Amino acid sequence: MTTADRKAAARRLTDAKRVVVKVGSALLVDGDKGRLNRAWLESLAADVAALRKRGQEVILVSSGAIALGRRHLALGTGKLKLEESQAAAAVGQIRLAHAYKELLDAHGITVAQILLTLGDTEQRRRYLNARGTLNTLLALGAVPVINENDTVATAEIRYGDNDRLAARVSQMVGADCLVLLSDIDGLYTANPTADPDAQFIARVLEITPAIEAMAQGSGSDMGTGGMQTKIAAAKIALGAGCHFCIALGSVEYPLRCIEEGARCTWFVPSSTPVATRKQWIAGTLKPAGAISVDDGAVRALMAGKSLLPAGVTRAVGRFERGDTISIIGADGTEIARGICAYSDADTARIMGRKSADIEKVLGFRGRDEIVHRDDLVVLRIL
């Protein structure tokens, strides 16, 4: 693949509306001294500022807290016990967050720190809360910096690496592109440090058993994620319709380098994030419940609008916020499916009312829509 071809492939990054960038420990921290690689981080901050200037939304998933913290606690270079890792994370996370804040502040960018555990992306209510927070931060112009909450996560509830966390975050927020900045420039047919005949792979359309067999160690002892975890992350990203890139991150201005044609491996999905999400909603085998709507609501849905409480006439079955429900027209036919923003009990209390009345009725301010159009699929065109 020529440099021109690689520049063309990089349009997946430059054209993306929402980008997630994962930064590994080996890039952020000088392995010998345990110090922050400040010059490199300054260049990444400049890259993020350039994306933001183009109108792109950016989320950073950053490792490095444990690697930074262990030096300040004099924990040496050997393998850490769980409690030592958690203590190092508590110390290092402060320094990591401060570094991001200081360097992105210089570009006029507000930084938000978010610590997640496995349960935050696996359990429905916590997933919805995390997604809502991230979407709000992005809408307000902030750059969320995410790390696994190593201080409280135990072995049973850990991702264990930020590659898969970054993929889950990309899935959660409907990102168009996920870039893993690594200590290797992409996927090879074998470990290139051990096999001189290893061939570079520029594009992957499907993760086959042969592709999985190619995944070898990353060649770094700083982080926890080798090539196998990157392939696992790629599966999640492609399943969510998100373009996925493995690129060399040790160069300064790594995102700019990708755009200028640096060699990297692109994993290309067969669908978009929105289409993938709506296929999942439409394919739900058994919706948790149903709501009936009036003719005015049916016309609004057919026109691509959200479902407001004013158009709802009845709630059927038991469902919780975040469940997929059927939307039934006046003739009893299912016309749409969507993810409901309220439980069946709350829906019954606010149905037929204006959105402005929701807070007065429920005692809290929820979404204006029962089902937002982004979470809704029309099944029957009238």
C-alpha positions, -999 to 999 in steps of 0.1 A, spaced: 0 0 0 14 34 -10 15 65 11 -14 79 -11 -34 48 -4 -27 51 33 -38 88 33 -70 77 16 -76 51 42 -70 77 69 -102 95 58 -119 71 82 -102 91 109 -106 126 95 -142 121 84 -153 105 117 -177 126 138 -168 109 171 -133 95 177 -120 74 206 -82 73 211 -66 47 234 -32 56 248 -10 28 262 13 30 293 44 24 272 37 57 254 29 78 284 55 66 308 93 63 305 98 27 315 132 31 330 124 62 351 87 59 356 82 95 346 56 110 324 67 114 288 56 150 287 69 160 253 50 132 236 18 140 255 21 176 244 21 164 208 -10 142 214 -28 172 230 -20 192 198 -35 164 177 -66 163 198 -69 201 195 -66 197 157 -95 172 156 -116 194 178 -109 224 155 -124 203 127 -156 198 147 -148 162 158 -157 149 192 -128 131 210 -127 107 239 -93 95 253 -90 61 270 -57 64 288 -35 39 306 -6 49 328 -19 55 363 -3 24 378 30 29 359 32 65 372 21 58 407 44 29 415 75 51 412 61 75 438 54 46 461 88 31 455 72 -2 444 101 -12 421 98 -28 387 85 -63 396 50 -77 394 26 -60 418 1 -76 441 -35 -65 435 -35 -42 466 -2 -26 454 -16 -20 419 -47 -3 434 -25 19 456 -3 28 427 -34 36 406 -47 59 433 -15 79 434 -8 78 396 -43 88 385 -40 122 401 -8 129 382 -22 115 350 -54 136 352 -35 167 361 -12 163 331 -41 159 307 -58 189 322 -28 211 320 -18 202 284 -53 204 270 -61 236 289 -34 252 268 -56 246 238 -87 259 255 -102 224 259 -121 213 290 -111 179 304 -133 155 323 -120 125 342 -141 93 342 -132 61 359 -151 30 348 -153 -7 358 -165 -37 338 -199 -34 354 -203 2 342 -205 -11 306 -222 -45 313 -250 -36 337 -279 -18 320 -285 11 344 -249 19 350 -243 16 312 -271 41 305 -258 65 332 -223 63 318 -235 68 282 -256 97 292 -227 114 310 -203 109 281 -228 122 255 -235 152 277 -198 160 281 -192 157 244 -222 179 236 -208 205 260 -174 205 242 -154 186 268 -129 158 262 -135 129 285 -104 111 297 -113 75 307 -94 49 326 -104 17 343 -111 23 380 -81 2 392 -84 15 427 -116 -4 434 -118 -31 406 -108 -66 417 -97 -94 394 -132 -107 389 -146 -74 377 -117 -61 357 -113 -56 320 -76 -62 326 -66 -40 297 -77 -7 283 -79 -20 247 -112 -37 254 -123 -9 276 -118 15 247 -138 -8 224 -167 -9 249 -166 29 253 -167 32 215 -197 8 214 -214 27 242 -211 62 226 -216 51 189 -181 62 179 -172 62 142 -135 55 147 -113 39 174 -75 44 172 -53 23 194 -19 40 197 5 11 204 42 2 204 37 -16 171 25 -1 138 -2 -27 131 -10 -64 126 15 -89 112 11 -125 101 35 -133 129 54 -115 157 78 -93 137 104 -92 165 107 -130 164 100 -138 127 118 -118 100 94 -131 74 63 -117 91 42 -98 67 23 -66 75 -15 -65 70 -29 -31 61 -66 -39 60 -89 -64 78 -125 -68 67 -133 -98 89 -118 -113 120 -113 -149 110 -96 -177 130 -65 -171 108 -64 -134 119 -68 -144 155 -39 -169 151 -16 -140 140 -21 -122 173 11 -124 192 26 -104 221 30 -67 217 67 -67 226 62 -43 255 63 -52 292 49 -19 304 12 -25 297 -12 -54 300 -26 -55 265 -8 -75 237 -20 -81 201 -45 -107 213 -64 -81 234 -63 -57 204 -80 -84 182 -106 -89 210 -111 -51 210 -114 -51 172 -142 -77 174 -162 -54 197 -156 -23 176 -165 -40 143 -196 -54 158 -206 -19 167 -199 -5 132 -168 13 143 -137 17 122 -107 4 142 -70 13 137 -38 -1 153 -11 25 148 24 32 161 20 57 189 56 63 199 61 90 173 52 126 181 19 139 168 7 103 162 -28 111 149 -13 136 124 11 109 113 -19 86 105 -35 113 85 -3 119 66 0 83 55 19 65 83 16 27 81 -11 12 102 -37 -15 102 -74 -6 96 -102 -30 106 -132 -20 84 -168 -27 96 -196 -37 72 -220 -12 87 -222 22 105 -227 26 142 -262 40 138 -272 12 114 -257 -15 137 -275 -1 167 -308 0 149 -304 -35 135 -299 -47 171 -330 -29 183 -351 -43 154 -338 -78 160 -347 -80 196 -365 -113 198 -388 -105 227 -393 -69 237 -397 -64 274 -431 -46 271 -451 -24 248 -467 11 246 -497 21 226 -497 54 208 -523 76 191 -525 85 154 -506 118 159 -477 99 174 -477 74 145 -475 102 120 -446 118 140 -427 85 140 -432 80 103 -417 114 98 -386 104 117 -394 122 150 -391 109 186 -419 96 206 -431 121 232 -452 113 263 -482 133 248 -487 106 222 -487 76 245 -521 61 254 -511 29 273 -482 10 289 -483 -28 287 -461 -53 306 -432 -47 329 -401 -29 316 -373 -8 329 -354 22 316 -332 10 288 -353 -20 278 -364 -25 242 -402 -21 238 -427 -25 210 -447 6 199 -482 -3 190 -505 18 168 -542 24 174 -551 -6 152 -531 -29 175 -502 -34 150 -466 -31 160 -452 -1 140 -418 4 157 -394 -7 184 -372 14 206 -352 17 238 -375 33 264 -362 61 286 -386 53 314 -400 23 332 -435 11 327 -446 27 360 -431 61 351 -445 59 315 -480 53 329 -477 84 350 -465 108 323 -484 94 292 -506 119 276 -488 148 292 -464 174 277 -427 169 282 -425 201 303 -447 183 329 -424 153 334 -404 168 363 -436 179 381 -451 145 378 -421 123 385 -401 145 408 -370 145 386 -361 158 352 -357 130 328 -355 130 290 -382 149 270 -388 118 249 -402 84 259 -382 69 230 -356 91 212 -354 88 174 -318 76 177 -330 47 197 -360 39 175 -366 17 145 -398 20 124 -409 -16 113 -440 -7 93 -443 21 68 -479 33 65 
